[in-house]
Amino acid sequence: MPHARHACVCVCDVEDPRTESLREYCYGLVLPIICAMGIIGNVLNLVVLTRRNMRGTAYIYMRAYSTAALLAIVFAIPFGIRMLVHKDRGQWEEFGPAFYTAHLELYLGNGCLGVGVMMLLVLTIERYVSVCHPGFARPVMGPPGVVVFLTCLATVIVYLPSIFRGELIKCILGSSDVYVYLRRDNTIYQQTIFYRVYKIMLEVIFKLVPTLVIGGLNMRIMMVYRRTCERRRKMVLSRPHAQGHGHGHGHGHGHGHGHAHGHGYLKDDDPRKFAEERRLFLLLGSTSILFLVCVSPMAILHMTIASEVYPSFPFQVFRASANLLELINYSLTFYIYCLFSEDFRNTLVRTIKWPWLKGKFCHQAEHEVSASPPATAGTVAVAGTGTGHVSNFHPAIPALTLTPAEPDERPRCANGVLH
């Protein structure tokens, strides 16, 4: 029974005296900082991703990911308060907070994290097809709105059995007539074959498979992008020779003009293009590693957690580290965007309209537009917190079009050559 009444005396578990200090540092100091950064970052993510120039398929999945991450971080706040005030078993006089802790706390938090992982997986698949197989019809997964709805619904349903992993007991405090609610693991339910198989299935679906698929597809995207950049680099480097040879059949002035123009194009174009390539590799590589490092400890924790090991101090250290790492993974998305994507920063500044930065960025954007040839927008999905992208919202960088905004568009180089 979820709230059966027991005529018992409340006896607290004997725990290591260092555990209390661990809770204060992890859940009282570090967790609020991570949650504050995550809430601010994901709110700003949603502000930027709802701009009028971000209406493609990828941005729908990115908005869904940021929303799921934001909700997961919000649900982590009562978890941190509970760990500080009520510890593991808790002690509540009211039934509502006790029921939420026993049945809904982990269900809501893990459900939102699961939705975020699935959105990231779908987004990565869409971007992989757009970059590596541009001839395929898009969107590959179907209408993005329907995909988001069905993914959220399926995730919520899949996590439903986890509601019953805990139970409430009603205890009397000592010799008084005061009753309190305590939370404990539903050991009978957790020892069933169904729950053991279900627990493994959750980790495979929401941890193991996404980690392998996202890492593998991002690696493939980087390889294809590098080959594309190499072909473009050879084409650009061969242009001065071709132009010089063509003008040499005319007159000397034409030859000099062609040579100067070729070197001018190299100076203005290639360094920026190579810098963009480096940023993309850093973005994809760092976020893939971040996803692996932050998600793996939580998968191990879910497979090993049991009431018998709660008093162990090493287990509490590992548990706190796994919880904080998973929150970090979903809190850093915005800051990774800002670190690696100059266009994301510019769009953020234009959206927020910070007065002390507006003039500087507007002047920089005007200078880049006048100095660079036109380019079309490109986006690449990555793993981590989350998702990331390298995109040209205005013609500042003559980049390759990696993800066309409409299904019938094809990737083109900035100079119009079909790739």
C-alpha positions as CSV (number, residue, x, y, z in Angstrom):
1,M,0.0,0.0,0.0
2,P,1.4,3.4,-0.9
3,H,0.5,5.0,2.5
4,A,-0.1,2.1,4.9
5,R,-0.3,2.9,8.6
6,H,2.2,1.3,10.9
7,A,2.2,1.4,14.6
8,C,5.9,1.8,14.9
9,V,8.6,3.9,16.3
10,C,10.6,6.0,13.8
11,V,14.2,4.8,13.7
12,C,16.6,6.7,11.5
13,D,19.3,4.9,9.6
14,V,22.8,5.1,11.0
15,E,24.9,7.0,8.5
16,D,28.4,8.2,8.2
17,P,28.9,11.6,10.0
18,R,30.6,13.0,6.9
19,T,27.4,12.5,4.9
20,E,25.7,15.6,6.4
21,S,28.6,17.8,5.3
22,L,28.5,16.2,1.8
23,R,24.8,17.1,1.5
24,E,25.4,20.7,2.6
25,Y,28.2,21.2,0.0
26,C,26.6,19.3,-2.9
27,Y,22.9,20.0,-2.5
28,G,23.1,23.3,-0.5
29,L,25.9,25.0,-2.4
30,V,26.8,23.4,-5.7
31,L,23.3,22.3,-6.9
32,P,21.7,25.8,-6.5
33,I,24.6,27.3,-8.6
34,I,24.1,24.7,-11.3
35,C,20.3,25.1,-11.3
36,A,20.6,28.9,-11.5
37,M,23.0,28.7,-14.5
38,G,20.8,26.1,-16.1
39,I,17.6,28.0,-15.7
40,I,19.1,31.2,-17.0
41,G,20.9,29.5,-19.9
42,N,17.9,27.5,-21.1
43,V,15.5,30.5,-20.8
44,L,17.9,32.5,-23.0
45,N,18.2,29.5,-25.3
46,L,14.4,29.5,-25.8
47,V,14.5,33.3,-26.3
48,V,17.0,33.0,-29.1
49,L,15.6,29.8,-30.6
50,T,12.1,31.4,-31.0
51,R,13.5,34.2,-33.2
52,R,11.7,34.6,-36.5
53,N,14.8,33.4,-38.4
54,M,14.8,30.1,-36.6
55,R,11.8,28.3,-37.9
56,G,13.4,25.2,-39.5
57,T,12.9,21.6,-38.4
58,A,16.1,21.6,-36.3
59,Y,15.1,24.5,-34.2
60,I,11.8,22.8,-33.3
61,Y,13.8,19.9,-31.8
62,M,16.2,22.3,-30.2
63,R,13.4,24.2,-28.5
64,A,11.9,21.0,-27.3
65,Y,15.3,19.9,-25.9
66,S,15.7,23.2,-24.1
67,T,12.2,23.1,-22.6
68,A,12.8,19.5,-21.3
69,A,16.1,20.5,-19.8
70,L,14.6,23.6,-18.2
71,L,11.8,21.5,-16.6
72,A,14.3,18.8,-15.4
73,I,16.3,21.5,-13.7
74,V,13.2,23.0,-12.1
75,F,12.2,19.5,-10.8
76,A,15.7,19.1,-9.3
77,I,15.2,22.0,-6.9
78,P,12.7,20.2,-4.6
79,F,14.9,17.1,-4.8
80,G,17.8,19.2,-3.5
81,I,15.7,20.7,-0.7
82,R,14.5,17.2,0.2
83,M,18.0,15.9,0.4
84,L,19.0,18.8,2.7
85,V,16.0,18.9,5.0
86,H,14.4,15.4,4.9
87,K,17.3,13.3,3.7
88,D,16.5,10.0,2.1
89,R,13.6,8.7,4.1
90,G,12.1,12.0,4.9
91,Q,9.6,12.9,7.7
92,W,6.5,14.7,6.7
93,E,3.4,15.6,8.6
94,E,1.4,16.4,5.4
95,F,0.5,13.7,2.9
96,G,0.9,15.8,-0.2
97,P,4.7,16.5,0.0
98,A,5.3,12.9,1.2
99,F,3.4,11.5,-1.8
100,Y,5.2,13.7,-4.3
101,T,8.6,12.6,-2.9
102,A,7.8,8.9,-2.9
103,H,6.1,8.7,-6.3
104,L,6.5,11.8,-8.5
105,E,9.9,13.4,-7.6
106,L,12.1,11.0,-9.6
107,Y,9.4,10.2,-12.2
108,L,9.0,13.8,-13.3
109,G,12.7,14.6,-13.2
110,N,13.9,11.5,-15.0
111,G,11.0,11.8,-17.5
112,C,12.1,15.3,-18.5
113,L,15.7,14.1,-18.8
114,G,14.5,11.2,-21.0
115,V,12.6,13.6,-23.3
116,G,15.7,15.7,-23.6
117,V,17.8,12.7,-24.6
118,M,15.2,11.6,-27.2
119,M,15.0,15.1,-28.7
120,L,18.8,15.3,-28.9
121,L,18.8,11.8,-30.6
122,V,16.1,12.8,-33.2
123,L,17.9,16.1,-33.9
124,T,21.2,14.4,-34.4
125,I,19.6,11.9,-36.8
126,E,18.0,14.7,-38.8
127,R,21.2,16.7,-39.1
128,Y,23.2,13.5,-40.0
129,V,20.8,12.8,-42.9
130,S,20.9,16.5,-44.0
131,V,24.7,16.6,-44.0
132,C,25.7,13.1,-45.1
133,H,22.7,12.1,-47.2
134,P,21.2,15.4,-48.7
135,G,19.3,13.5,-51.3
136,F,16.9,12.0,-48.8
137,A,13.5,13.5,-48.3
138,R,13.2,15.6,-45.2
139,P,12.1,15.8,-42.5
140,V,13.3,12.2,-42.1
141,M,11.5,11.4,-38.8
142,G,8.2,12.9,-40.0
143,P,6.4,16.2,-39.1
144,P,8.5,17.7,-36.3
145,G,5.5,18.7,-34.2
146,V,4.1,15.2,-34.3
147,V,7.5,13.7,-33.5
148,V,7.9,15.9,-30.5
149,F,4.4,15.1,-29.2
150,L,4.7,11.3,-29.7
151,T,8.2,11.3,-28.2
152,C,7.1,13.1,-25.1
153,L,4.0,10.9,-24.8
154,A,6.0,7.7,-25.2
155,T,8.7,8.8,-22.7
156,V,6.1,9.6,-20.1
157,I,4.4,6.2,-20.6
158,V,7.7,4.3,-20.5
159,Y,8.7,6.0,-17.1
160,L,5.3,5.2,-15.5
161,P,6.4,2.0,-13.7
162,S,9.0,3.9,-11.8
163,I,6.2,5.6,-9.9
164,F,5.9,2.5,-7.8
165,R,9.5,2.1,-6.8
166,G,8.9,3.9,-3.5
167,E,6.1,3.7,-0.9
168,L,4.9,5.7,2.1
169,I,4.6,4.4,5.6
170,K,2.8,6.1,8.4
171,C,4.7,6.0,11.7
172,I,4.1,7.3,15.2
173,L,6.9,9.3,16.9
174,G,7.9,7.6,20.1
175,S,5.2,7.5,22.7
176,S,3.4,10.6,21.4
177,D,0.3,10.5,19.3
178,V,1.9,12.4,16.4
179,Y,2.0,10.5,13.1
180,V,4.4,11.3,10.3
181,Y,5.0,9.9,6.8
182,L,8.2,8.3,5.9
183,R,9.4,7.2,2.4
184,R,11.0,3.9,1.8
185,D,11.9,1.6,-1.2
186,N,9.2,-0.8,-2.3
187,T,11.5,-3.8,-2.0
188,I,8.9,-6.3,-3.0
189,Y,8.2,-4.5,-6.3
190,Q,11.9,-3.8,-7.0
191,Q,12.8,-7.4,-6.6
192,T,10.4,-8.6,-9.2
193,I,11.7,-9.9,-12.6
194,F,9.6,-7.2,-14.3
195,Y,11.2,-4.3,-12.5
196,R,14.7,-5.7,-12.9
197,V,14.3,-6.1,-16.7
198,Y,12.5,-2.7,-16.8
199,K,15.4,-1.0,-15.1
200,I,17.9,-2.4,-17.5
201,M,15.7,-1.5,-20.5
202,L,15.5,2.1,-19.3
203,E,19.3,2.4,-19.2
204,V,19.7,0.9,-22.6
205,I,17.0,3.1,-24.2
206,F,17.8,6.4,-22.6
207,K,21.6,6.1,-21.8
208,L,23.5,3.4,-23.8
209,V,21.9,3.6,-27.2
210,P,21.7,7.5,-27.4
211,T,25.4,7.8,-26.3
212,L,26.6,5.4,-29.0
213,V,24.3,6.8,-31.7
214,I,24.9,10.4,-31.0
215,G,28.7,10.0,-30.7
216,G,28.9,7.9,-33.9
217,L,26.7,10.2,-36.0
218,N,28.6,13.3,-34.8
219,M,31.9,11.6,-35.7
220,R,30.5,10.9,-39.2
221,I,29.3,14.5,-39.5
222,M,32.8,15.8,-38.7
223,M,34.4,13.4,-41.3
224,V,32.0,14.5,-44.0
225,Y,32.4,18.2,-43.1
226,R,36.2,17.9,-43.2
227,R,36.1,16.3,-46.6
228,T,33.8,19.0,-47.9
229,C,36.2,21.7,-46.5
230,E,39.2,20.0,-48.1
231,R,37.5,20.0,-51.5
232,R,36.5,23.7,-51.0
233,R,40.1,24.5,-49.9
234,K,41.6,22.9,-53.0
235,M,39.1,24.7,-55.2
236,V,39.9,28.1,-53.6
237,L,43.7,27.5,-53.7
238,S,43.5,26.5,-57.4
239,R,41.6,29.7,-58.3
240,P,44.6,32.1,-58.3
241,H,46.5,29.9,-60.7
242,A,43.5,29.4,-63.1
243,Q,42.8,33.1,-63.1
244,G,46.4,34.1,-63.6
245,H,46.7,31.6,-66.5
246,G,43.5,32.9,-68.1
247,H,44.5,36.5,-67.9
248,G,48.1,35.8,-69.1
249,H,46.7,35.1,-72.6
250,G,45.3,38.6,-72.6
251,H,47.6,41.4,-71.3
252,G,49.8,42.1,-68.3
253,H,47.3,44.3,-66.5
254,G,44.7,41.5,-66.6
255,H,47.2,39.0,-65.2
256,G,48.1,41.2,-62.3
257,H,44.5,41.9,-61.5
258,G,43.5,38.3,-61.5
259,H,46.5,37.4,-59.2
260,A,45.6,40.2,-56.7
261,H,42.0,39.2,-56.7
262,G,42.8,35.6,-56.0
263,H,45.0,36.4,-53.1
264,G,42.5,38.8,-51.7
265,Y,39.8,36.1,-51.8
266,L,42.1,33.8,-49.9
267,K,42.9,36.4,-47.3
268,D,39.3,37.3,-46.6
269,D,37.7,33.8,-47.0
270,D,40.0,30.9,-46.0
271,P,41.2,31.9,-42.5
272,R,37.6,32.5,-41.4
273,K,36.5,29.2,-43.1
274,F,39.2,27.3,-41.4
275,A,38.4,28.9,-38.0
276,E,34.8,27.9,-38.5
277,E,35.9,24.3,-39.2
278,R,37.9,24.2,-36.0
279,R,35.0,25.6,-34.0
280,L,32.7,22.9,-35.4
281,F,35.1,20.1,-34.5
282,L,35.6,21.5,-31.0
283,L,31.8,21.9,-30.6
284,L,31.0,18.4,-31.7
285,G,33.9,16.7,-29.9
286,S,33.5,18.5,-26.6
287,T,29.8,18.1,-26.4
288,S,30.0,14.4,-27.3
289,I,32.6,13.8,-24.6
290,L,30.5,15.9,-22.1
291,F,27.4,13.8,-22.8
292,L,29.4,10.6,-22.3
293,V,31.0,11.7,-19.1
294,C,27.9,13.2,-17.5
295,V,25.4,10.5,-18.4
296,S,27.5,7.4,-17.7
297,P,27.7,7.8,-13.8
298,M,23.9,8.1,-13.6
299,A,23.4,5.0,-15.6
300,I,25.7,3.1,-13.2
301,L,23.9,4.6,-10.2
302,H,20.4,3.5,-11.5
303,M,21.7,0.0,-11.8
304,T,23.3,-0.2,-8.4
305,I,21.1,1.9,-6.1
306,A,19.5,0.1,-3.2
307,S,18.3,1.0,0.3
308,E,21.1,-1.3,1.8
309,V,23.8,1.0,0.4
310,Y,22.3,4.3,1.4
311,P,24.3,4.6,4.7
312,S,27.6,4.1,2.8
313,F,29.6,7.3,2.5
314,P,31.4,6.3,-0.8
315,F,28.0,5.5,-2.3
316,Q,26.7,8.9,-1.2
317,V,29.7,10.6,-2.8
318,F,29.1,8.8,-6.1
319,R,25.4,9.5,-6.0
320,A,25.8,13.2,-5.4
321,S,28.5,13.4,-8.2
322,A,26.2,11.6,-10.6
323,N,23.3,13.8,-9.9
324,L,25.3,17.0,-10.3
325,L,27.0,15.8,-13.5
326,E,23.7,15.1,-15.1
327,L,22.4,18.5,-14.2
328,I,25.6,20.1,-15.6
329,N,25.1,18.3,-18.9
330,Y,21.7,20.0,-19.3
331,S,22.8,23.3,-17.9
332,L,25.8,24.1,-20.2
333,T,24.0,24.0,-23.6
334,F,23.5,27.8,-23.8
335,Y,27.1,28.5,-22.7
336,I,28.5,26.1,-25.3
337,Y,26.5,27.8,-28.0
338,C,27.9,31.2,-26.9
339,L,31.5,29.9,-26.7
340,F,31.7,28.3,-30.1
341,S,29.1,30.2,-32.3
342,E,29.7,33.8,-33.0
343,D,26.4,34.1,-34.8
344,F,24.5,32.7,-31.8
345,R,26.1,35.4,-29.7
346,N,25.2,38.1,-32.2
347,T,21.6,36.9,-32.4
348,L,21.4,36.9,-28.6
349,V,22.7,40.4,-28.4
350,R,20.3,41.6,-31.1
351,T,17.4,39.9,-29.3
352,I,18.2,41.1,-25.8
353,K,19.5,44.5,-27.1
354,W,22.0,45.0,-24.3
355,P,22.9,48.7,-24.6
356,W,26.6,48.4,-23.8
357,L,27.1,45.7,-26.5
358,K,24.6,46.7,-29.2
359,G,26.7,49.3,-30.9
360,K,29.8,47.1,-31.0
361,F,28.1,44.1,-32.5
362,C,26.0,46.1,-34.9
363,H,29.2,47.8,-36.2
364,Q,31.0,44.5,-36.5
365,A,28.0,42.9,-38.4
366,E,27.9,45.8,-40.8
367,H,31.6,45.6,-41.5
368,E,31.4,41.8,-42.0
369,V,28.5,42.2,-44.4
370,S,30.4,44.7,-46.5
371,A,33.6,42.7,-46.5
372,S,32.3,39.2,-47.2
373,P,30.4,37.5,-50.0
374,P,26.9,36.4,-49.2
375,A,26.4,33.0,-47.5
376,T,23.5,30.8,-46.6
377,A,22.6,29.4,-43.2
378,G,23.9,26.1,-41.9
379,T,23.2,24.1,-38.7
380,V,24.8,21.1,-37.2
381,A,23.4,19.1,-34.3
382,V,25.6,17.9,-31.5
383,A,25.3,15.9,-28.3
384,G,25.4,17.1,-24.7
385,T,23.2,19.2,-22.6
386,G,22.8,18.9,-25.6
387,T,22.5,20.3,-29.0
388,G,24.7,22.8,-30.6
389,H,25.0,24.5,-34.0
390,V,27.2,26.5,-36.2
391,S,25.1,28.8,-38.3
392,N,25.3,32.0,-40.3
393,F,22.2,34.0,-39.5
394,H,23.5,36.9,-41.6
395,P,26.1,36.9,-44.4
396,A,29.1,37.2,-42.2
397,I,31.0,33.9,-43.0
398,P,31.0,32.4,-46.5
399,A,30.2,28.9,-45.2
400,L,28.9,25.7,-46.6
401,T,25.1,25.1,-46.4
402,L,24.9,22.0,-44.2
403,T,21.2,21.9,-43.5
404,P,18.8,23.5,-45.9
405,A,15.9,25.3,-44.3
406,E,13.4,23.6,-46.6
407,P,13.2,19.9,-47.7
408,D,13.7,20.7,-51.4
409,E,16.8,22.7,-51.0
410,R,20.3,21.2,-51.6
411,P,23.5,22.0,-49.9
412,R,25.5,24.6,-51.8
413,C,28.8,26.2,-51.3
414,A,28.9,29.9,-50.7
415,N,29.8,30.6,-54.4
416,G,26.8,28.6,-55.6
417,V,28.5,25.4,-56.6
418,L,26.2,22.4,-55.9
419,H,27.7,19.9,-53.5
